[in-house]
Amino acid sequence: MIPRALEAEIVRLYHAEHWRIGTIATQLRVHHSTVRRVLLAAGVEVAPKVLRASIIDAYRVFIVETLTKYPGLRASRLYSMVKARGYRGAPDHFRALVAGLRPRPVAEAYLRLRTLPGEQAQADWAAFGKLTIGRATRSLMAFVMVLSYSRRLFLRFYLNAAMANFLRGHLEAFGRWNAVPRVILYDNLKSAVLEREHDAIRFHPKLLELAAHYHFQPRPVAVARGNEKGRVERAIRYVREAFFAARRFRDLEDLNAQADAWCESEAADRPCPEDRTRSVRAVFAEEQPQLIALPANPLPVDEQILVSVRKQPYVRFDLNDYSIPHTHVGRTLTVLATLRHVRILDGITEIASHPRSFDRGAQIEDPAHIEALVEHKRAARIHRAQDRLHHAAPNAKALFLRASSRGASMGVLTRGLLRLLDSHGADALQAAIGAALGEDAAHLGAVRHFIDQHAHARGEAPPIALPLPERIRTLSVRPHALTEYDQLSKEPIDVEVEHPDEPKP
């Protein structure tokens, strides 16, 4: 629509000034079809536009027939075909003309889908960027499930879209609603559908196990029918706009706590799209009795993998190393992991349990495992000390390599660096080693010099340390009574004095 004042100006210029339609359109900066429409609405009999002959007219029938038979044929290929038949126009102009001749697909109308109470839920993953934890950068994924009738929403964030988290999302949603929908609708994601050929569908076996335990039917949407799961798509958009936008959180646990509070307050109190006179909370209260009751026992959904342990007493799981007793190296063990704990089993016997870490390259250790290894094999002390140095100050590895090439003692260097680590800390040791390597001074004295120099620059007093050798720290001394020392002073002591003038025997 254009302003009424502009319409009046078009009519005035046509009648009073006798301007042509093209002149009016050019001077008023409007399309000529707009000028024609305004004049026709004002009762002006406008002569129809005379179309000029085009060089494409001779090829129009051929182009239309070809596009009717091959609707997806590219304009560049069609141009080559008409050019071989004598067309002399430019390719850009031809592409614009073909766009008007290409058949348009018929717009498809969709029925509004309605479901019965307790009949259906829809679930999907949504990506929410990245989350940095220590040295690891992980994907922040949201598992969203919504009841199709009441639009009751469940939201949980995880650090990946793995199958274990997909199953956890279901269990936590069922626990939050204290019930299970009869049908859960999915997109054709790999966590639900492994293969699909028309109506032949191969579901993920873990999903089938979950469905059998909780008595619901998994159902994928038809191919190219995203409208069938529009409720969860709109729920994800609602989460992005109403919850996640400008959201601040400390860590994943804090984010999920905020998500739970939001689902129980703002999301539950919003008007229900099916009946805007009632809230989602009120409609869910009506729907909840129609859902399936929970089974007596939840299905275990812990992550379970087999790992082969080599010579070092550590198990690698999810980018990190977890310690095990040294007596189990060289075996194949089972790792069972929740979001909080990692358990390691040899057969059915649990041999280690650790808090789970989502960092990268971390070593999660049980001190008892390390102490047992040190007692069993004394050589493990040197490896343990160097390994501790490499994790506290990564550039210590370069220092050891350069020092060994120059014939330095690795044991002396290791013990000296450990004392500096204990007295000054990892950051100070890392900076001092870096400065020593920068000066090509790969020895312990240079590291001590730079660590003292940096401490002096920060205004810190030098630490006072009294290191004792291992043999002295572990030495056991039996105290004697003082009377025994008195007896020594009373007994005569014979001392033979050698005279230099007397001949030796």
C-alpha positions as CSV (number, residue, x, y, z in Angstrom):
1,M,0.0,0.0,0.0
2,I,1.1,3.6,-0.8
3,P,0.0,6.8,1.0
4,R,-3.2,8.4,0.0
5,A,-1.3,11.6,-0.8
6,L,0.8,9.8,-3.3
7,E,-2.3,8.3,-5.0
8,A,-3.7,11.8,-5.3
9,E,-0.5,13.0,-6.8
10,I,-0.5,10.2,-9.4
11,V,-4.0,11.1,-10.5
12,R,-3.2,14.8,-10.6
13,L,-0.1,14.4,-12.8
14,Y,-2.0,12.1,-15.2
15,H,-5.0,14.4,-15.7
16,A,-3.6,17.9,-15.1
17,E,-0.1,17.5,-16.5
18,H,-0.8,14.7,-19.0
19,W,2.2,12.8,-17.9
20,R,2.6,9.3,-19.2
21,I,2.5,6.3,-16.9
22,G,6.2,5.6,-17.3
23,T,7.1,9.3,-16.6
24,I,5.0,9.3,-13.4
25,A,6.6,6.0,-12.2
26,T,10.1,7.4,-12.9
27,Q,9.6,10.7,-11.2
28,L,7.7,9.5,-8.1
29,R,10.0,6.4,-7.8
30,V,7.2,3.8,-7.9
31,H,6.6,0.8,-10.1
32,H,4.6,1.3,-13.3
33,S,2.2,-1.4,-12.2
34,T,1.4,0.7,-9.1
35,V,0.6,3.7,-11.2
36,R,-1.7,1.6,-13.4
37,R,-3.5,0.2,-10.4
38,V,-4.1,3.7,-8.9
39,L,-5.4,5.0,-12.2
40,L,-7.7,2.0,-12.7
41,A,-9.0,2.5,-9.2
42,A,-9.7,6.2,-10.1
43,G,-11.8,5.2,-13.1
44,V,-9.2,5.9,-15.8
45,E,-9.2,3.6,-18.7
46,V,-5.6,2.7,-19.1
47,A,-4.5,1.1,-22.3
48,P,-3.0,-2.3,-21.8
49,K,0.8,-2.5,-21.8
50,V,2.1,-3.5,-25.2
51,L,4.6,-6.2,-24.9
52,R,7.6,-6.0,-27.2
53,A,8.7,-9.0,-29.2
54,S,11.5,-10.9,-27.5
55,I,14.1,-13.1,-29.1
56,I,13.0,-15.9,-26.7
57,D,9.5,-16.0,-28.2
58,A,10.6,-18.5,-30.8
59,Y,12.0,-20.8,-28.2
60,R,9.2,-20.4,-25.6
61,V,7.3,-23.5,-26.5
62,F,10.5,-25.6,-26.4
63,I,11.5,-24.2,-23.0
64,V,8.1,-24.8,-21.4
65,E,7.9,-28.3,-22.7
66,T,11.4,-29.1,-21.5
67,L,10.7,-27.6,-18.0
68,T,7.4,-29.5,-17.8
69,K,9.3,-32.7,-18.4
70,Y,12.3,-31.9,-16.3
71,P,11.2,-29.3,-13.6
72,G,14.6,-29.3,-11.9
73,L,16.7,-28.6,-15.0
74,R,19.2,-25.8,-14.4
75,A,19.0,-22.6,-16.5
76,S,22.6,-23.0,-17.5
77,R,22.0,-26.4,-19.1
78,L,18.8,-25.1,-20.7
79,Y,20.7,-22.1,-22.1
80,S,23.2,-24.5,-23.8
81,M,20.3,-26.4,-25.4
82,V,18.6,-23.3,-26.9
83,K,21.9,-21.8,-27.9
84,A,22.6,-24.9,-29.9
85,R,19.2,-24.3,-31.6
86,G,20.1,-20.7,-32.6
87,Y,19.4,-18.6,-29.6
88,R,21.7,-15.5,-29.5
89,G,20.8,-13.8,-26.2
90,A,23.0,-13.3,-23.2
91,P,23.0,-16.0,-20.5
92,D,22.0,-13.6,-17.6
93,H,19.0,-12.3,-19.5
94,F,18.0,-15.8,-20.5
95,R,18.2,-16.9,-16.8
96,A,15.8,-14.0,-15.8
97,L,13.3,-15.0,-18.6
98,V,13.4,-18.7,-17.7
99,A,12.6,-17.8,-14.1
100,G,9.2,-16.6,-15.3
101,L,8.5,-19.7,-17.4
102,R,9.6,-22.3,-14.8
103,P,6.5,-24.2,-13.4
104,R,5.8,-23.5,-9.8
105,P,5.0,-26.3,-7.3
106,V,1.5,-26.2,-6.0
107,A,1.4,-24.9,-2.4
108,E,0.5,-27.6,0.0
109,A,-2.1,-27.0,2.7
110,Y,-1.7,-28.8,6.1
111,L,-4.4,-30.0,8.4
112,R,-4.2,-28.8,12.0
113,L,-3.1,-31.9,14.0
114,R,-4.9,-32.5,17.3
115,T,-4.2,-35.2,19.8
116,L,-6.0,-36.8,22.7
117,P,-5.0,-36.2,26.4
118,G,-2.0,-38.4,27.3
119,E,-1.7,-39.7,23.8
120,Q,1.5,-38.1,22.4
121,A,4.7,-36.4,23.3
122,Q,7.4,-35.0,20.9
123,A,11.1,-35.0,21.6
124,D,14.2,-33.6,19.9
125,W,17.7,-32.2,20.4
126,A,18.7,-28.6,20.0
127,A,22.2,-27.1,19.9
128,F,23.0,-24.1,22.2
129,G,26.6,-23.4,21.3
130,K,29.7,-24.5,23.2
131,L,30.7,-24.7,26.9
132,T,34.3,-24.6,28.0
133,I,35.3,-26.8,31.0
134,G,39.0,-26.6,31.9
135,R,40.9,-27.5,28.7
136,A,37.8,-29.1,27.0
137,T,35.3,-27.4,24.7
138,R,32.1,-29.3,24.6
139,S,28.8,-29.0,22.8
140,L,25.9,-27.7,24.9
141,M,22.9,-29.7,23.8
142,A,19.3,-29.4,25.1
143,F,17.0,-32.3,25.3
144,V,13.4,-31.0,24.9
145,M,10.2,-33.1,25.3
146,V,6.7,-31.6,25.2
147,L,3.3,-33.2,25.7
148,S,1.3,-32.5,22.5
149,Y,-2.1,-31.9,24.3
150,S,-1.2,-29.8,27.3
151,R,2.2,-28.5,26.0
152,R,3.8,-29.3,29.3
153,L,7.5,-28.8,28.7
154,F,10.6,-30.6,29.9
155,L,14.1,-29.2,29.4
156,R,17.5,-30.6,30.3
157,F,21.0,-29.6,29.1
158,Y,23.8,-32.1,28.4
159,L,27.4,-31.8,27.1
160,N,26.7,-34.0,24.0
161,A,23.9,-35.7,22.2
162,A,25.1,-39.2,22.9
163,M,22.7,-42.1,23.2
164,A,23.2,-42.3,27.0
165,N,22.1,-38.7,27.4
166,F,19.2,-39.3,25.0
167,L,18.0,-42.1,27.3
168,R,18.6,-40.0,30.4
169,G,16.5,-37.2,29.0
170,H,13.5,-39.6,28.7
171,L,13.9,-40.9,32.2
172,E,14.2,-37.5,33.8
173,A,11.1,-36.3,31.8
174,F,9.1,-39.3,32.9
175,G,10.2,-38.7,36.5
176,R,9.3,-35.0,36.3
177,W,5.8,-35.8,35.0
178,N,5.5,-39.0,37.1
179,A,4.0,-40.7,34.0
180,V,4.7,-41.7,30.4
181,P,2.9,-40.7,27.2
182,R,1.6,-43.5,25.0
183,V,3.4,-42.4,21.8
184,I,6.6,-40.3,21.5
185,L,7.3,-38.7,18.1
186,Y,10.8,-38.2,16.9
187,D,12.5,-36.7,13.9
188,N,14.7,-39.2,11.9
189,L,17.7,-38.6,14.2
190,K,20.3,-41.4,14.7
191,S,19.5,-41.8,18.4
192,A,16.0,-43.1,17.4
193,V,16.2,-44.4,13.8
194,L,19.3,-46.2,12.5
195,E,17.9,-47.0,9.0
196,R,14.8,-46.1,7.0
197,E,13.6,-47.2,3.6
198,H,10.1,-45.7,3.0
199,D,8.0,-47.4,5.7
200,A,10.6,-49.9,6.6
201,I,12.3,-48.6,9.8
202,R,15.1,-50.0,12.0
203,F,15.0,-48.4,15.4
204,H,17.9,-48.1,17.7
205,P,18.0,-51.2,20.0
206,K,18.5,-49.0,23.1
207,L,15.4,-47.0,22.3
208,L,13.4,-50.2,21.8
209,E,14.6,-51.4,25.2
210,L,13.5,-48.2,26.8
211,A,10.1,-48.3,25.0
212,A,9.5,-51.9,26.1
213,H,10.4,-51.0,29.8
214,Y,8.1,-47.9,29.9
215,H,5.4,-49.2,27.6
216,F,5.4,-46.4,25.0
217,Q,5.5,-46.5,21.2
218,P,8.3,-44.7,19.4
219,R,7.2,-43.2,16.2
220,P,9.3,-41.3,13.6
221,V,7.7,-38.5,11.6
222,A,7.3,-39.1,7.8
223,V,10.1,-38.0,5.6
224,A,9.9,-34.3,4.7
225,R,7.0,-33.8,7.1
226,G,8.5,-31.5,9.7
227,N,5.0,-30.1,10.4
228,E,4.2,-33.3,12.2
229,K,6.6,-32.4,15.0
230,G,5.8,-28.7,15.0
231,R,5.0,-28.7,18.8
232,V,8.6,-29.6,19.8
233,E,10.0,-27.2,17.2
234,R,8.0,-24.3,18.6
235,A,8.9,-25.4,22.1
236,I,12.6,-25.2,21.2
237,R,12.1,-21.7,19.7
238,Y,10.3,-20.7,22.9
239,V,13.2,-22.0,25.0
240,R,15.7,-20.0,22.9
241,E,13.7,-16.8,23.1
242,A,12.2,-16.9,26.6
243,F,14.8,-18.8,28.6
244,F,18.2,-19.1,27.1
245,A,18.6,-15.6,25.6
246,A,21.0,-13.5,27.8
247,R,21.0,-16.2,30.4
248,R,23.9,-16.3,32.9
249,F,25.0,-19.4,34.7
250,R,28.0,-20.7,36.6
251,D,28.1,-24.3,35.2
252,L,26.0,-27.0,33.7
253,E,24.4,-27.9,37.1
254,D,23.4,-24.3,37.7
255,L,21.9,-24.0,34.1
256,N,19.8,-27.1,34.7
257,A,18.6,-25.9,38.0
258,Q,17.5,-22.6,36.4
259,A,15.8,-24.7,33.6
260,D,13.9,-26.7,36.1
261,A,12.7,-23.6,37.9
262,W,11.7,-22.0,34.6
263,C,9.7,-25.1,33.4
264,E,7.8,-25.2,36.7
265,S,7.0,-21.5,36.8
266,E,6.9,-19.3,33.6
267,A,6.6,-22.2,31.1
268,A,3.9,-23.9,33.1
269,D,1.9,-20.7,33.7
270,R,1.8,-19.6,30.0
271,P,-1.5,-19.8,28.1
272,C,-2.1,-23.2,26.5
273,P,-2.2,-22.8,22.7
274,E,-5.1,-25.1,22.4
275,D,-7.2,-23.2,25.0
276,R,-5.8,-19.8,25.8
277,T,-8.3,-19.3,28.6
278,R,-6.4,-21.8,30.6
279,S,-2.7,-22.2,31.6
280,V,-0.5,-25.1,30.6
281,R,-0.4,-26.1,34.3
282,A,-4.2,-26.4,34.4
283,V,-4.4,-28.4,31.2
284,F,-1.6,-30.8,32.3
285,A,-3.5,-31.5,35.5
286,E,-6.4,-32.6,33.3
287,E,-4.0,-34.7,31.1
288,Q,-1.8,-36.3,33.7
289,P,-4.3,-39.0,34.8
290,Q,-4.6,-40.2,31.1
291,L,-0.8,-40.9,30.9
292,I,0.7,-44.3,31.5
293,A,1.9,-45.0,35.1
294,L,5.7,-45.5,35.7
295,P,7.1,-49.0,36.2
296,A,8.2,-50.1,39.6
297,N,11.9,-49.9,38.8
298,P,13.7,-47.4,36.5
299,L,15.7,-48.7,33.5
300,P,19.5,-48.5,34.1
301,V,20.9,-46.1,31.5
302,D,24.5,-45.8,32.6
303,E,27.2,-45.5,29.9
304,Q,28.9,-48.8,29.6
305,I,32.1,-49.4,27.5
306,L,34.9,-52.0,27.5
307,V,38.5,-50.6,27.7
308,S,41.8,-52.3,27.3
309,V,44.4,-51.3,30.0
310,R,48.0,-51.4,28.9
311,K,51.0,-51.0,31.2
312,Q,50.0,-47.8,33.1
313,P,47.3,-48.2,35.8
314,Y,44.9,-45.8,34.1
315,V,41.7,-46.2,32.2
316,R,40.9,-43.6,29.4
317,F,37.3,-42.6,29.3
318,D,35.7,-39.5,27.8
319,L,39.0,-37.6,27.2
320,N,40.4,-38.2,30.8
321,D,42.4,-40.9,32.6
322,Y,41.1,-42.6,35.8
323,S,43.4,-44.6,38.0
324,I,43.0,-48.3,38.8
325,P,44.9,-50.7,41.0
326,H,48.2,-51.7,39.4
327,T,47.3,-55.4,39.7
328,H,44.7,-55.0,36.9
329,V,47.0,-53.7,34.1
330,G,46.9,-55.7,30.9
331,R,43.3,-56.6,31.2
332,T,40.0,-55.6,29.5
333,L,37.8,-53.8,32.1
334,T,34.3,-52.4,32.0
335,V,33.5,-48.7,32.6
336,L,30.1,-47.7,34.0
337,A,29.5,-44.0,34.1
338,T,26.8,-41.6,35.2
339,L,26.9,-37.9,35.0
340,R,28.5,-37.8,38.4
341,H,30.6,-40.9,38.9
342,V,32.8,-43.3,37.0
343,R,32.9,-46.9,38.2
344,I,35.5,-49.5,36.8
345,L,34.7,-53.2,37.0
346,D,36.7,-56.3,36.4
347,G,34.0,-58.8,35.6
348,I,31.4,-58.1,38.3
349,T,33.9,-56.8,40.8
350,E,34.2,-53.0,41.3
351,I,37.9,-52.1,41.5
352,A,37.7,-48.3,41.3
353,S,35.2,-45.4,41.7
354,H,35.9,-41.8,40.8
355,P,34.0,-38.5,40.5
356,R,33.4,-37.8,36.8
357,S,35.4,-35.1,35.1
358,F,34.3,-33.3,31.9
359,D,37.8,-31.7,31.5
360,R,40.3,-32.8,28.8
361,G,43.5,-34.6,29.6
362,A,43.0,-34.7,33.4
363,Q,44.2,-37.5,35.6
364,I,41.7,-38.5,38.3
365,E,43.5,-40.6,40.8
366,D,42.8,-42.5,44.0
367,P,45.8,-41.9,46.3
368,A,45.6,-45.5,47.4
369,H,46.2,-46.8,43.9
370,I,49.4,-44.7,43.5
371,E,50.7,-45.5,47.0
372,A,50.2,-49.2,46.3
373,L,52.1,-49.0,43.1
374,V,55.0,-47.0,44.7
375,E,55.3,-49.7,47.4
376,H,55.2,-52.4,44.8
377,K,57.7,-51.0,42.4
378,R,60.2,-48.4,43.6
379,A,61.0,-47.3,40.0
380,A,57.5,-45.9,39.8
381,R,58.6,-43.1,42.0
382,I,60.6,-41.5,39.3
383,H,57.8,-41.9,36.7
384,R,55.3,-40.5,39.2
385,A,57.5,-37.5,40.0
386,Q,58.1,-36.7,36.3
387,D,54.5,-37.2,35.5
388,R,53.5,-34.8,38.2
389,L,55.9,-32.2,36.9
390,H,54.6,-32.6,33.3
391,H,51.0,-32.0,34.4
392,A,51.9,-29.1,36.7
393,A,54.4,-27.5,34.2
394,P,53.9,-28.8,30.7
395,N,57.1,-27.2,29.5
396,A,59.1,-29.4,31.9
397,K,59.2,-32.0,29.2
398,A,61.2,-29.8,26.9
399,L,63.6,-29.0,29.8
400,F,64.2,-32.7,30.5
401,L,64.8,-33.4,26.8
402,R,67.3,-30.6,26.5
403,A,69.0,-31.4,29.8
404,S,69.4,-35.1,29.0
405,S,71.0,-34.3,25.6
406,R,73.7,-32.4,27.6
407,G,74.4,-35.2,30.0
408,A,72.5,-33.8,33.1
409,S,71.3,-36.1,35.9
410,M,67.6,-36.7,35.5
411,G,67.2,-37.7,39.1
412,V,68.8,-34.5,40.5
413,L,66.8,-32.4,38.1
414,T,63.6,-34.1,39.0
415,R,64.1,-33.8,42.8
416,G,65.1,-30.1,42.5
417,L,62.1,-29.2,40.3
418,L,59.7,-31.0,42.7
419,R,61.1,-29.0,45.6
420,L,60.5,-25.8,43.7
421,L,57.0,-27.0,42.8
422,D,56.2,-27.6,46.4
423,S,57.7,-24.3,47.6
424,H,56.5,-21.9,44.8
425,G,53.6,-23.6,43.0
426,A,52.9,-24.7,39.5
427,D,52.5,-21.3,37.8
428,A,55.8,-19.9,39.2
429,L,57.6,-23.1,38.1
430,Q,56.0,-23.0,34.6
431,A,57.2,-19.4,34.2
432,A,60.7,-20.0,35.4
433,I,61.2,-23.1,33.2
434,G,60.0,-21.0,30.2
435,A,62.5,-18.3,31.0
436,A,65.3,-20.8,31.4
437,L,64.5,-22.4,28.1
438,G,64.3,-19.0,26.5
439,E,67.9,-18.4,27.6
440,D,68.9,-22.0,26.5
441,A,69.9,-22.7,30.1
442,A,68.6,-26.2,30.6
443,H,69.7,-26.9,34.2
444,L,68.4,-26.6,37.7
445,G,70.4,-23.6,38.7
446,A,68.8,-21.5,35.9
447,V,65.3,-22.4,37.0
448,R,66.1,-21.5,40.6
449,H,67.6,-18.2,39.4
450,F,64.5,-17.2,37.4
451,I,62.0,-18.4,40.0
452,D,63.7,-16.2,42.6
453,Q,64.0,-13.3,40.2
454,H,60.2,-13.5,39.4
455,A,59.4,-13.8,43.1
456,H,61.6,-10.7,43.9
457,A,59.8,-8.8,41.1
458,R,56.5,-9.6,42.7
459,G,57.8,-8.4,46.1
460,E,57.6,-11.8,47.7
461,A,60.0,-13.0,50.4
462,P,61.9,-16.1,49.6
463,P,60.4,-19.2,51.2
464,I,62.2,-21.0,53.9
465,A,62.4,-24.7,53.4
466,L,64.3,-27.4,55.3
467,P,64.2,-30.4,53.0
468,L,65.5,-33.7,54.5
469,P,66.7,-36.7,52.6
470,E,64.4,-39.6,52.4
471,R,66.6,-41.9,54.5
472,I,66.6,-39.3,57.4
473,R,62.8,-38.7,57.2
474,T,62.1,-42.4,57.6
475,L,64.9,-43.1,60.2
476,S,63.7,-44.6,63.5
477,V,65.8,-43.5,66.5
478,R,65.5,-45.3,69.9
479,P,65.9,-42.8,72.8
480,H,68.4,-43.8,75.6
481,A,68.2,-43.1,79.3
482,L,70.4,-40.2,80.5
483,T,72.0,-42.5,83.1
484,E,73.7,-44.5,80.4
485,Y,75.5,-41.3,79.3
486,D,76.7,-40.8,82.9
487,Q,78.2,-44.2,83.0
488,L,80.3,-43.4,79.9
489,S,81.8,-40.4,81.7
490,K,82.9,-42.5,84.7
491,E,84.7,-45.3,82.8
492,P,88.4,-44.8,82.1
493,I,89.2,-44.4,78.5
494,D,92.6,-45.7,77.2
495,V,94.0,-43.5,74.5
496,E,97.2,-44.6,72.7
497,V,99.3,-41.6,71.7
498,E,101.7,-42.1,68.8
499,H,105.1,-40.3,69.1
500,P,106.7,-39.4,65.8
501,D,110.3,-40.1,67.1
502,E,109.6,-43.7,68.1
503,P,110.1,-46.3,65.5
504,K,107.0,-48.0,64.2
505,P,106.7,-51.8,64.8
